[in-house]
């Protein structure tokens, strides 16, 4: 049991929800490729509606959905209204003024004629609505269409490589490449049509409030940062655990990706970089990317035989989540019945830098784990002198119990906040140490709506702020770390899958990685 000590916010931290303090972006046209897909319905339209209702968008703008289905504007609006009712129920009742800005244009993105049709519609809307031609193209499609779309919009004159008074930008969803070679190839080909500053590679983890708060916590306070070094930190554990499996037709994508590509290469390595990086020179996008890049460059490569000792992969078999039986991965829709795709990865990463040498970073992620939780736990070293130890009761003296390592936990989701656990004396006649918590919880401390990651990132892309997007060299350095692991798996024997039951914390071998470090944490609330 731990006892919480709650941190209360200073009065100025209170604010009014949904009221923008920054200037809205200039009037724009947003062309959304993949507008009938899951991401658009679940995340992008709800985020745009909230931005609109929060007065973060300009008075004039147009959103043009694109897909292969032949729909009229009214049909598309009805479909968007349906998604909003499902995924943004509280805001959807007042969605009509927003939907008046939404249009649809069917186009085959691989045909020049299709892209010309799209261009004509965009030009016509911009004329009718007095829009200046600032354009954001959002690519929420299968990755095979990324390059054809960029080639198509460039061919149709919707985007230009040359500087112009209007801005023209492209947001590219993950996965950006399948391995290092394909990521480099995609990047190289995109640069035939775009300037580097026109490309916004999205990693939605960077838009999460709690992830941005890592920078605020580390570099906005003088008291914690000196502790983030090998002198004080024993090890770091980063967990991204999900209860979901392959709902819908998710398996069609996932079976070709797996957990290492889907979550480790991007979200988890970004979390690692933010918790491990040195202070950036400024908060400008380039300086933050430089600081993260340095971490990626210092990652000790895992190759060949190292992989077996440092990386554990797993795949779930049938089990139960929240008391409900769920099928094994190989029985999920659109998944190969003998699939060798990993749905769980645990690995040890070492950063060979002055600051972190000898401090392992343990990463684990998986589908169908017992709880949805993302957290970063920084475990500190024990005091150098073991003044407090457990002793047997003898005569008048007893119950002197041992100090436990202090742990600083960044709870990324859910129950967003930060918690520092440390040892304190339990009241009483004995010297008995007990773990207590300093707690900061967003919900209790700030009376404001916690924006969804996509709200922040869409707004930043519209404003031209690339700080929370992944620069190409960061993305490549992350692939450089991950690709040799994929190679070793491909060249090695077939894994003994399935090797964990749905509803458990992954294969038993994952524990082996942390044997000398006290094992994996059970995340708070589990
Ligand atoms: C996506 C992955 O990028 O992130 C999904 O493709 C995963 O497989 C998701 O479920 C997790 O995001 P969040 O925000 O729910 O933690």
Boltz pocket constraint, residues with backbone or C-beta under 6 A from the ligand:
constraints:
  - pocket:
      binder: B
      contacts: [[A, 174], [A, 204], [A, 242], [A, 262], [A, 263], [A, 374]]
      max_distance: 6.0
